[in-house]
Amino acid sequence: MIAAATAAGRSIDPEHWGALVAYAPREIPPAVLDLLARRLPGVQPADVVPAGHDALRRALEGFVAAGISKLVPVPFGASVDDWEAELQTLAAATLDLAT
């Protein structure tokens, strides 16, 4: 990645930390619940995958408070037909966190 940035005349700040944040727009899908149960026994699924936009916002606020400056929400369970509405709802719930 550093070589690609250098080749493009760009750099990556070593203090720039980011994270993909998986979330469920509504309920955590059953397949994700099953996966979490197998991989993280004893952990509450909502502690790993926020369910709903309010829970996502709280998770993002926690990352921001820890100094994470680049966050990419990744939805589980949104159908392609719902993308425009989901993006509008996501923006309304979280976009003001961008700095």
C-alpha positions as CSV (number, residue, x, y, z in Angstrom):
1,M,0.0,0.0,0.0
2,I,2.8,2.4,0.8
3,A,4.5,1.7,-2.6
4,A,1.2,2.4,-4.4
5,A,0.7,5.7,-2.5
6,T,4.3,6.7,-3.3
7,A,3.9,5.8,-7.0
8,A,0.8,8.0,-7.0
9,G,2.7,10.9,-5.4
10,R,0.9,10.5,-2.1
11,S,1.8,9.4,1.4
12,I,0.1,7.7,4.3
13,D,0.4,9.4,7.6
14,P,1.7,6.8,10.1
15,E,-0.7,8.2,12.7
16,H,-3.8,7.7,10.4
17,W,-5.7,4.8,11.7
18,G,-8.9,3.4,10.2
19,A,-11.4,0.6,10.6
20,L,-14.2,-1.1,8.8
21,V,-17.2,-1.2,11.1
22,A,-19.8,-3.9,10.2
23,Y,-23.3,-3.1,11.3
24,A,-26.8,-4.3,10.8
25,P,-29.3,-1.6,9.7
26,R,-32.0,-3.4,11.6
27,E,-31.5,-6.8,13.1
28,I,-28.3,-8.8,12.9
29,P,-28.9,-11.4,10.1
30,P,-29.1,-15.1,11.3
31,A,-26.1,-16.1,9.3
32,V,-24.0,-13.4,11.0
33,L,-25.3,-14.5,14.4
34,D,-24.3,-18.1,13.6
35,L,-20.8,-17.0,12.5
36,L,-20.3,-14.8,15.6
37,A,-21.4,-17.7,17.9
38,R,-18.9,-20.0,16.3
39,R,-16.0,-17.6,16.2
40,L,-16.6,-15.7,19.4
41,P,-18.3,-18.0,21.9
42,G,-19.7,-16.2,24.9
43,V,-19.6,-12.7,23.3
44,Q,-22.8,-10.9,22.7
45,P,-23.3,-10.3,19.0
46,A,-24.4,-6.7,19.5
47,D,-21.0,-6.0,21.1
48,V,-19.4,-6.9,17.8
49,V,-21.9,-5.8,15.2
50,P,-24.0,-2.8,16.1
51,A,-27.7,-3.3,15.3
52,G,-29.5,-0.2,14.1
53,H,-28.2,3.3,13.4
54,D,-28.2,4.5,17.0
55,A,-26.0,1.6,18.0
56,L,-23.8,2.2,15.0
57,R,-23.4,5.9,16.0
58,R,-22.4,4.9,19.5
59,A,-19.8,2.5,18.1
60,L,-18.4,5.1,15.8
61,E,-18.2,7.6,18.6
62,G,-16.2,5.1,20.6
63,F,-13.7,4.7,17.7
64,V,-13.4,8.5,17.3
65,A,-12.8,8.9,21.1
66,A,-10.0,6.3,20.7
67,G,-8.4,8.4,18.0
68,I,-9.5,6.4,14.9
69,S,-9.9,8.9,12.1
70,K,-11.1,6.9,9.2
71,L,-14.2,4.8,9.6
72,V,-16.0,2.8,6.9
73,P,-19.5,1.5,7.9
74,V,-20.3,-1.8,6.2
75,P,-24.0,-2.9,6.4
76,F,-25.2,-6.5,6.8
77,G,-28.7,-7.3,5.8
78,A,-29.6,-4.3,3.5
79,S,-31.0,-5.4,0.1
80,V,-29.8,-3.7,-3.1
81,D,-33.3,-2.2,-3.4
82,D,-32.7,-0.3,-0.2
83,W,-29.3,1.2,-0.9
84,E,-30.4,4.7,-1.6
85,A,-32.6,4.8,1.5
86,E,-29.9,3.1,3.6
87,L,-27.3,5.6,2.5
88,Q,-29.6,8.5,3.3
89,T,-30.4,7.1,6.8
90,L,-26.7,6.3,7.4
91,A,-25.6,9.8,6.5
92,A,-28.3,11.4,8.7
93,A,-27.2,9.2,11.6
94,T,-23.5,9.6,11.3
95,L,-22.1,12.1,8.8
96,D,-21.7,14.8,11.4
97,L,-19.0,12.7,13.0
98,A,-16.7,13.3,10.1
99,T,-14.0,15.8,10.8
